[in-house]
Amino acid sequence: MKSYFDLIDQTFDFPTEEFKVNGKYLEFHDVPLKDIIKEHGTPLRLTYLPKISRNIQKAKTWFENSIKKHKYQGSYTYCYCTKSSHFSFVLDEVIKNGCQLETSSAFDIPIIRSLHAKGKIDKDILIVCNGFKRPLYTQYISELINDGFTNCIPVLDNMNELDVYKDLINEDFQVAIRVAADEEPNFEFYTSRLGIRYGDITNYYKEHIEGSRASLKMLHFFINTGIKDTAYYWSELSRFVYKYCELKKVCPSLDTIDIGGGFPIKTSLTFEYDYQYMVDQIVENIKWICNKNNVPVPNIITEFGSFTVGESGAFIYSILDQKLQNDKELWYMIDGSFITHIPDAWGLSQKYILLAINKWDHPFHKVNMGGLTCDSMDYYNSEAHTSEVFMPFIEEDENLYVGFFHTGAYQESLGGYGGIQHCLIPAPKHVLIDHDENGKIRSRVFAEEQIEESMLKILGY
């Protein structure tokens, strides 16, 4: 009978950049997961920090290559959108790579303050402030600018927002405008709720920004589906660049476009995406439209969130038991929950790379993965490449461990890290992995598994 290794090896181009098998045990970026499990147990949340730096440097290289290839006269800036993961160890890795920052909430600003107080960022860092803003957010932004963060740029999301800054900010300041892009044709509504309509932007600039203490620095663009090689993406990007050209002719201070985030991450071992090709096409299209309109090309900013941090994360579980519920449906019960630990898998049917950690020499069969909550939706039974899940047989030689990989973006913030979860399922232990000065793998505990006392306190007991 074929082994689990045979299944993976014959189904995918395996091993990959991230995964290989040493004997019968899986390694993630050359990290022996069996040793991590032996030291820390399960359930376990892992963050492999070097992957964050690698992806940042990859994206910078793609844009540098394309700018050189097309003799593009503008610059490229990599921003990290903090909402993807606000953890300090993520921001430390991001800043180490010379990245700028994008915020979306009032409570992002104290993070900026903390980083500056610790000497990790200077006041000249670019801070792109996005989102529909409540009074505390506009207050914090204004205070940052008044305190000398001159490259803090509020992105106007509606036509009333600018008045607040005019009242609160003491000196001249820069702003951006978010364009309300059209949604994909199969979306439930036509136009994004965020930003200002295309038809309003030029008149708004002339009536409210031109001649004031505010100068328009940037136009901001983002679509939910991300950067994909589709007619919809290219149509919306082109429309946006044409608007930049129109506005540039009446607004000399405008010299930058922010094309948002949206680089995909690997959610399957079958994943294919030509990043360099897409960057080439973006840069070439922007240059062509600007040349056609006799307008200098803009500087380009991106806000990569999931791409920055997503592929650094993993969840490791033990299989607690197997349950045959009828003639066909075999359940492997994990010592965690999909609803609470990986809410995108439950709420959006998002697929992740699922692999066994051990028993690669064992035969395999079709299974359903079940979580610990009492909710019937707490399950995972299909992968991105197929509507089935296969796992090694459970036998007595050792417990079976499984991993969900590339889960590093959004899951804690969506699930409510450190709070109250469905059925009071605790947040798992979180372990950070990197290398010491000699290149040796090292791990450290960022947070222990959530304990009952912390939950009882939140609940008022």
C-alpha positions, 0 to 999 in steps of 0.5 A: 500500500502506498505511503503518505509520502508517496501521496504527496510526492506524486501529487505535488512538486515536492519537496518545496522551498518551505517543506521537506521530509527528513526520514518520516518527519516534516520540516518547515524551512529546515525547522525540525517540527518534531523537536518543536513539538517535543519541547512545547507540546500542542496545540501550538502557534508558530511564527518563523520570523525569517520568512517575513524578511524574505518576502519583503526583500523579494517584493523589493527586488521585483519592483527594483528589477521592473523599474530598471527594466522599463527605465521608470523614473519614479521610486518604489516604497514598501509599506506594511499594513499593520492590521494583518498582524499587530504583534511587536515581533512582526513590526520589529522584523518589518522595520528591520527591512526598512519598510514604512507603515500603514495604519487603519485604526486610532489604536495603531497610533500608540504603536507608532509612538511606542516604536519611536520611544524605543528608538526603532523608528525615526520621525521621518518614517512614512505613515499612511493613515487609512480607514474611515476615521472616528474623532480619536483617530483624527486627533492622534494623526494630527498630534503625530504631525504636530509632533514632527512626524511630517511624513504622516499622511492621512488618506481622506476617506470622505469629503468632511475629513480634511476640515478636522485636520485644518482645525487641529494641525498647526503647520502645512501638512500632506494628505492623500485621497482614497479613490472609491473603486468599482467592485468586481462584477459579481460582488454584492454592490457596485462601488466600494464604501471606502474612498471618494467617488472618481467624479468628485475628486478633481472638483474636491481638490480645487475647492478644498485643498488647492490654496490651503495649508494641505497639499495633495501628495498621493492618490490611493487605490485598493480592490478587494480581489487583490493583484490578479491577472484579470481584465477587472484588475487591469481595467480598474488600475488603468482607470485609476492611473488615468485619474492620477494623470488628470489630477496631476495636470492641476495639482503639482504636489501630487507625485505618488500613487498607492496601489494598495495590497493584494499579493497572494500567498501560497495556500496550496502546494499547487500554487502558481503565481508569477510575481515578477510578471505582474510587477512588470505589467503594473510598472509598464502600464503606469508608465504607458498611460502617463507617457500617453498623457504627457505626465511624469510617472508617479512614485509607487507605494504598496501596502502588502499585509498578508504577503508580508506575514502570512507565510510565516505562520503555522498551527500544529495540532495533535490528533486526539482520537478518531471517530467512524461516524458511519460507513464512510465518514472518519473523523480525526479530532484535533486538540484545537478549533478551526473556528477560534484558531483559524477563523478564515477557514471557518468564515471564508472557507479559506484553504491552507496548506495542511500536512502531517508532521509525522508518519510519512511512512504510513499508509493513508486514507480519507478523513474529516478534520474536526475541532473541539467546539460544539459547533457543527461548522468546526471542521476542515474537510477539503483542500485547495486542490481537491475536495478531500483530505488525506492523512496517515493511519493512526497506529500505536507507535506514536501520536499523529501530529498535523500542521496548517501552514501559512496562517500568519495573517489576520487569524489572531485579530479576527479570532480575538487574541487573548479574549473569549472564544467559542466554548472557551477554547484557549488561545494556543501557546505561541512560539517564535522561531528564528536563527542565532548569530551562528545560523542555528535555529532557536525558538522562544515562547512569545505567549503561553497557552491561555489560562482559565484565570484570564478568561474568568477575569474577562467574564467578571468572575 
